Amino acid sequence: MEYFIQQLLNGLTLGSIYGLVAIGYTMVYGIIGMINFAHGDIFMLGGFAALIVFLILTTFLAGIPVALALLVMLIVAMLVTSLWNWTIERVAYRPLRGSFRLAPLITAIGMSIVLSNFIQVTQGPRNKPIPPLVNDVYHFGDVTISLKQILIVLVTSVLLFVFWYIVNKTPLGRAQRATEQDRKMAALLGVDVDRTISITFIMGAALAAVAGSMYLMYYGVASFADGFIPGVKAFTAAVLGGIGSLPGAVLGGLLIGLIESLWSAYFSIAYKDVATFAILAFVLIFKPTGILGRPEVEKV
């Protein structure tokens, strides 16, 4: 039982990271109906931005408190990824918004490749390790909980509430929901559609930066290839939970994290991805909109 509980904790931690990235996928899809496949690489960029800030801080300010260092890493990573995602939306996606549906998708894949190769060229192909940032561990019998696991779950919970509140209770959220329902009508009613979409991309990038920084803190390593597999799994989490639903994105991330952790513990770790996508397919057969998704209403 202790081993099972330990794997549950590990799965919740990993799932929280997937959930943060999945929120960015689901927000962009909800507002413009597009899958931003570069979002996984924005997550990777956030990790590298945090890594570079950490190296600068430890070089010039060796005695800086860990909490302050983490805060600075998060802020800089969020600024860098937000600027990058805003640029992608402005340069690559906005001109294609009225084009045929495959054009933005192809462009998103191209931007993903560009960003991945850019990091590979500028930072090198090797993994970039860092020393442990948070070492505190708490023991409850044979079950071990680290402080960084608590931080990751806590940060995910707080950010989910904050973004849910923004989307459902603020003027920006009303503009986002209006743009999601009917862009042309929202524009006629005074909503700045382009600005609303840009802010949505910035919000998604900020969440991806937090997830990338948490991923770096948890695993202690960054790689230019970190954007693809976690990005695909986060997209899978968004689909599993119900694309367009913020709680659904986090729920899907938690489920995928738990499936990976439990499958790796009790079966073969080599087939954990197979198990994840097989369960996704099984769920979508019986509930195509995802667990918390709503059926699309066809406009006539």
PyMOL commands that set and color helices and strands:
alter all, ss='L'
color gray80, all
select helices_A, chain A and resi 2-32+39-60+66-96+102-123+147-169+171-181+183-188+193-219+224-241+246-266+269-286
alter helices_A, ss='H'
color red, helices_A
select strands_A, chain A and resi 128-129+137-140+143-146+221-222
alter strands_A, ss='S'
color yellow, strands_A
deselect
rebuild
show_as cartoon
